[in-house]
Amino acid sequence: MSDLLEGTSAVDVHCHGWRSDEVAALPQRGFLDRITMLGMCLVSSGLEDEGLREILELTTDTAPIAVAMADRLGAILGCEPTRDGLAAARTAALGDHRAYLRRLWADAGVDDLVMDDGYPLPRIDGRALGEEVGLRVHRVCRIEPIITEARDAAGSYAELADAFTTGLEEAVADGSIAFKSVIAYRTGLDVAEWSPSDCEAAFARWRSDGWTETREHAKPVRDALLRRALAVARGAGIPVHIHCGGGDPAIVLEHARPSDLFPVLAAHMDQPVVLIHSGWPWVEEGAFVASILPHVYLDTSLSTPWASLAIDSRLEILLGIAPPAKVMYGSDEASEPEVIWLSAHLAREALARVLETGVERRQLNRAAAARIGADVMGGNARRLHGLGAPG
Ligand SMILES: [Zn+2]
């Protein structure tokens, strides 16, 4: 294996928090099912169902990510890489989860998490989580829960927008390093421009419709509030993370592509926006957008680790088309904390293979390859978000 990226520090630029007591209380035999794309999505979109167990277990058994997790975690825990072997060994390890997770972070060189606080809800306190598990956890404030909290008490769009702005400012004062929007899960990424009267009328319709998530009623309000969030972020000097691409089955798939978001990105060219997931599975499109707009950044999550056998080709696209200085490693762990560990390993290994190939082809030299690798694993995220040095 290449030693090109040995010892590089990982910043996981997009992941979610967890409650370790809840992780330990889940049926341990289903661990591998919950870390596959299908299993994770069924949980996050609320579609988990006993009737789906058979197809889920069948697909898990040969899912490369589940095989990699079983083999590698089995080696760490000293157990058979089977459902039962892992269930017993993991139950024992989680008995002292503080020591167990610290061991995993050290093994994978993970130092910082950039944590989207919008899932799971209720919100997890990143500072407390960081102290518990021995990582620096930075808060990314998701804007949609602020809208949900403020809209019932608001008598008009103007009142909602004011309460929303106050919520965002409080999040900045609390140390949030970025805002995050999942408008792709609500009304789509084709964010338009609406007049104040359009917004007021849409707000009234949306409220009388019981806050049903329609493009007719909710969209003008959500579009205008995303623009407001961009304005507050610009004033605060922080980036905005926008979910871009596919996701779980709750996604508005017909309006989830990077090209849908392009007009609003082009209109905000001078401030940093991170396309979370790089537009997965349309990563070529995301990489293209980042190649022509100076402050559009990409995160590798979903490609790493869930593209599994295709991680290398996804990284080739991202690093070949977009400037590598704007590509940041992320996992989108949203189920079990071991995903943060596994994903950092898989990403670092794949990145080293891709960069070594670049050196072989004399498109890169070793110094440039090593710098790109260290920057993608952590340096770019540290620079963009003003995080401290590793260690
Ligand atoms: Zn996520």
Boltz pocket constraint, residues with backbone or C-beta under 6 A from the ligand:
constraints:
  - pocket:
      binder: B
      contacts: [[A, 14], [A, 15], [A, 16], [A, 116], [A, 332], [A, 333], [A, 334]]
      max_distance: 6.0
